[in-house]
Amino acid sequence: MRKLFDSKALEREVEQSGYTKTDLAKMIGCHPSELTRYVRGEITPRPARLKKMVEIFGPSITGLSVSSNNMPQAQGFTQDELRIVALFETLPYPRQCYMSGFLRARVVYGPHVDAEFAANLSEQLANESQRIQEQSV
């Protein structure tokens, strides 16, 4: 399984950033000692914190391969799978969540699970999340 966080890459980015660790920690939203623990590889950031780090340092701090345009590369996919991903990305976010929930339930619990329930729940959560975001703007 591919790692989603590379502490050595983070260390490199922190050193090259020109900012102090205190300033970077504020930008990330953590205590400087927590940033130090990320850099040392003692702890792994949760998804929300990792997302913030990627916004600041770019995707190179993830374990994903990065192309020349600084975007993660798809590796190990067939052309058919890449076409499916491209089609998936054109769908509205709630529909993406619906399909993801359905597929995840099928993978985890098998073909006889009520995956429709998981799909509907995922879509409802996405709709609610979008509604809350729109209200806070």
BALOBA-1460 file (C-alpha; in Angstrom, 3 decimals):
// residues 137
<rec num="1" residu="m" x="0.000" y="0.000" z="0.000"/>
<rec num="2" residu="r" x="1.297" y="3.446" z="-0.951"/>
<rec num="3" residu="k" x="2.079" y="5.885" z="1.881"/>
<rec num="4" residu="l" x="0.162" y="9.143" z="1.809"/>
<rec num="5" residu="f" x="2.746" y="11.081" z="3.795"/>
<rec num="6" residu="d" x="6.516" y="11.354" z="3.341"/>
<rec num="7" residu="s" x="8.215" y="12.861" z="6.398"/>
<rec num="8" residu="k" x="11.575" y="13.155" z="4.595"/>
<rec num="9" residu="a" x="9.940" y="15.179" z="1.806"/>
<rec num="10" residu="l" x="8.265" y="17.376" z="4.430"/>
<rec num="11" residu="e" x="11.625" y="17.902" z="6.133"/>
<rec num="12" residu="r" x="13.144" y="18.963" z="2.801"/>
<rec num="13" residu="e" x="10.262" y="21.375" z="2.102"/>
<rec num="14" residu="v" x="10.434" y="22.875" z="5.605"/>
<rec num="15" residu="e" x="14.191" y="23.488" z="5.250"/>
<rec num="16" residu="q" x="13.808" y="25.038" z="1.779"/>
<rec num="17" residu="s" x="10.768" y="27.167" z="2.641"/>
<rec num="18" residu="g" x="12.658" y="30.071" z="4.204"/>
<rec num="19" residu="y" x="10.138" y="30.207" z="7.064"/>
<rec num="20" residu="t" x="10.757" y="29.384" z="10.700"/>
<rec num="21" residu="k" x="9.144" y="26.256" z="12.083"/>
<rec num="22" residu="t" x="7.025" y="28.489" z="14.298"/>
<rec num="23" residu="d" x="5.702" y="30.400" z="11.287"/>
<rec num="24" residu="l" x="5.058" y="27.186" z="9.346"/>
<rec num="25" residu="a" x="3.293" y="25.620" z="12.321"/>
<rec num="26" residu="k" x="0.972" y="28.642" z="12.484"/>
<rec num="27" residu="m" x="0.277" y="28.356" z="8.754"/>
<rec num="28" residu="i" x="-0.502" y="24.643" z="9.132"/>
<rec num="29" residu="g" x="-2.521" y="25.171" z="12.294"/>
<rec num="30" residu="c" x="-0.466" y="23.154" z="14.753"/>
<rec num="31" residu="h" x="2.043" y="23.646" z="17.547"/>
<rec num="32" residu="p" x="5.720" y="23.854" z="16.481"/>
<rec num="33" residu="s" x="6.512" y="20.690" z="18.462"/>
<rec num="34" residu="e" x="3.820" y="18.854" z="16.479"/>
<rec num="35" residu="l" x="5.419" y="20.004" z="13.214"/>
<rec num="36" residu="t" x="8.757" y="18.698" z="14.488"/>
<rec num="37" residu="r" x="7.160" y="15.313" z="15.185"/>
<rec num="38" residu="y" x="5.745" y="15.223" z="11.624"/>
<rec num="39" residu="v" x="9.181" y="16.049" z="10.193"/>
<rec num="40" residu="r" x="10.819" y="13.315" z="12.292"/>
<rec num="41" residu="g" x="8.197" y="10.806" z="11.146"/>
<rec num="42" residu="e" x="7.040" y="10.189" z="14.718"/>
<rec num="43" residu="i" x="3.425" y="10.966" z="13.862"/>
<rec num="44" residu="t" x="1.376" y="11.087" z="10.674"/>
<rec num="45" residu="p" x="-0.965" y="14.007" z="10.000"/>
<rec num="46" residu="r" x="-4.689" y="13.374" z="9.840"/>
<rec num="47" residu="p" x="-6.309" y="14.030" z="6.447"/>
<rec num="48" residu="a" x="-7.376" y="17.623" z="7.176"/>
<rec num="49" residu="r" x="-3.888" y="18.562" z="8.403"/>
<rec num="50" residu="l" x="-2.237" y="16.760" z="5.479"/>
<rec num="51" residu="k" x="-4.496" y="18.672" z="3.089"/>
<rec num="52" residu="k" x="-3.340" y="21.959" z="4.638"/>
<rec num="53" residu="m" x="0.296" y="20.865" z="4.327"/>
<rec num="54" residu="v" x="-0.214" y="20.018" z="0.651"/>
<rec num="55" residu="e" x="-1.747" y="23.476" z="0.111"/>
<rec num="56" residu="i" x="1.420" y="25.023" z="1.562"/>
<rec num="57" residu="f" x="4.175" y="22.698" z="0.294"/>
<rec num="58" residu="g" x="2.571" y="20.976" z="-2.688"/>
<rec num="59" residu="p" x="1.921" y="17.280" z="-3.285"/>
<rec num="60" residu="s" x="5.603" y="16.327" z="-3.017"/>
<rec num="61" residu="i" x="5.119" y="15.726" z="0.738"/>
<rec num="62" residu="t" x="2.764" y="12.876" z="-0.041"/>
<rec num="63" residu="g" x="3.934" y="9.428" z="-0.991"/>
<rec num="64" residu="l" x="2.425" y="9.954" z="-4.434"/>
<rec num="65" residu="s" x="4.500" y="10.426" z="-7.560"/>
<rec num="66" residu="v" x="4.469" y="13.974" z="-8.863"/>
<rec num="67" residu="s" x="4.681" y="14.950" z="-12.529"/>
<rec num="68" residu="s" x="6.522" y="17.930" z="-13.966"/>
<rec num="69" residu="n" x="3.416" y="20.122" z="-13.490"/>
<rec num="70" residu="n" x="3.519" y="19.318" z="-9.725"/>
<rec num="71" residu="m" x="0.368" y="17.184" z="-9.900"/>
<rec num="72" residu="p" x="0.090" y="13.598" z="-8.592"/>
<rec num="73" residu="q" x="0.528" y="11.023" z="-11.345"/>
<rec num="74" residu="a" x="-1.700" y="8.018" z="-11.867"/>
<rec num="75" residu="q" x="0.508" y="4.950" z="-11.886"/>
<rec num="76" residu="g" x="-0.447" y="1.378" z="-12.600"/>
<rec num="77" residu="f" x="-3.769" y="2.207" z="-14.266"/>
<rec num="78" residu="t" x="-4.912" y="0.797" z="-17.578"/>
<rec num="79" residu="q" x="-6.223" y="3.170" z="-20.247"/>
<rec num="80" residu="d" x="-9.773" y="1.938" z="-19.502"/>
<rec num="81" residu="e" x="-9.331" y="2.729" z="-15.801"/>
<rec num="82" residu="l" x="-8.015" y="6.206" z="-16.614"/>
<rec num="83" residu="r" x="-11.087" y="6.829" z="-18.804"/>
<rec num="84" residu="i" x="-13.329" y="5.756" z="-15.903"/>
<rec num="85" residu="v" x="-11.516" y="8.161" z="-13.566"/>
<rec num="86" residu="a" x="-11.856" y="10.977" z="-16.111"/>
<rec num="87" residu="l" x="-15.593" y="10.301" z="-16.412"/>
<rec num="88" residu="f" x="-15.951" y="10.099" z="-12.620"/>
<rec num="89" residu="e" x="-14.296" y="13.527" z="-12.248"/>
<rec num="90" residu="t" x="-16.954" y="15.104" z="-14.488"/>
<rec num="91" residu="l" x="-19.744" y="14.089" z="-12.101"/>
<rec num="92" residu="p" x="-21.113" y="16.481" z="-9.479"/>
<rec num="93" residu="y" x="-19.532" y="15.995" z="-6.054"/>
<rec num="94" residu="p" x="-22.636" y="14.413" z="-4.430"/>
<rec num="95" residu="r" x="-22.829" y="11.859" z="-7.247"/>
<rec num="96" residu="q" x="-19.129" y="11.067" z="-6.820"/>
<rec num="97" residu="c" x="-19.810" y="10.435" z="-3.131"/>
<rec num="98" residu="y" x="-22.793" y="8.236" z="-4.007"/>
<rec num="99" residu="m" x="-20.679" y="6.088" z="-6.301"/>
<rec num="100" residu="s" x="-17.743" y="5.979" z="-3.865"/>
<rec num="101" residu="g" x="-20.018" y="4.867" z="-1.027"/>
<rec num="102" residu="f" x="-21.538" y="2.161" z="-3.190"/>
<rec num="103" residu="l" x="-18.166" y="0.832" z="-4.351"/>
<rec num="104" residu="r" x="-16.642" y="0.971" z="-0.873"/>
<rec num="105" residu="a" x="-19.531" y="-1.018" z="0.609"/>
<rec num="106" residu="r" x="-19.200" y="-3.639" z="-2.151"/>
<rec num="107" residu="v" x="-15.440" y="-3.948" z="-1.641"/>
<rec num="108" residu="v" x="-15.593" y="-4.144" z="2.149"/>
<rec num="109" residu="y" x="-18.738" y="-6.239" z="2.639"/>
<rec num="110" residu="g" x="-19.089" y="-8.143" z="-0.622"/>
<rec num="111" residu="p" x="-21.609" y="-8.193" z="-3.463"/>
<rec num="112" residu="h" x="-24.590" y="-9.129" z="-1.286"/>
<rec num="113" residu="v" x="-24.436" y="-6.100" z="1.003"/>
<rec num="114" residu="d" x="-27.040" y="-3.351" z="0.776"/>
<rec num="115" residu="a" x="-24.565" y="-1.059" z="-0.956"/>
<rec num="116" residu="e" x="-27.431" y="1.196" z="-2.041"/>
<rec num="117" residu="f" x="-27.810" y="2.267" z="1.602"/>
<rec num="118" residu="a" x="-24.113" y="3.196" z="1.829"/>
<rec num="119" residu="a" x="-24.320" y="5.050" z="-1.472"/>
<rec num="120" residu="n" x="-27.377" y="7.053" z="-0.414"/>
<rec num="121" residu="l" x="-25.815" y="7.878" z="2.942"/>
<rec num="122" residu="s" x="-22.607" y="9.097" z="1.257"/>
<rec num="123" residu="e" x="-24.598" y="11.264" z="-1.137"/>
<rec num="124" residu="q" x="-26.724" y="12.737" z="1.665"/>
<rec num="125" residu="l" x="-23.611" y="13.581" z="3.690"/>
<rec num="126" residu="a" x="-22.047" y="15.262" z="0.651"/>
<rec num="127" residu="n" x="-25.201" y="17.307" z="0.031"/>
<rec num="128" residu="e" x="-25.345" y="18.355" z="3.680"/>
<rec num="129" residu="s" x="-21.659" y="19.290" z="3.642"/>
<rec num="130" residu="q" x="-22.148" y="21.427" z="0.529"/>
<rec num="131" residu="r" x="-25.198" y="23.099" z="2.048"/>
<rec num="132" residu="i" x="-23.240" y="23.996" z="5.198"/>
<rec num="133" residu="q" x="-20.320" y="25.347" z="3.150"/>
<rec num="134" residu="e" x="-22.660" y="27.489" z="1.047"/>
<rec num="135" residu="q" x="-24.301" y="28.918" z="4.169"/>
<rec num="136" residu="s" x="-20.947" y="29.844" z="5.725"/>
<rec num="137" residu="v" x="-19.859" y="31.855" z="2.661"/>
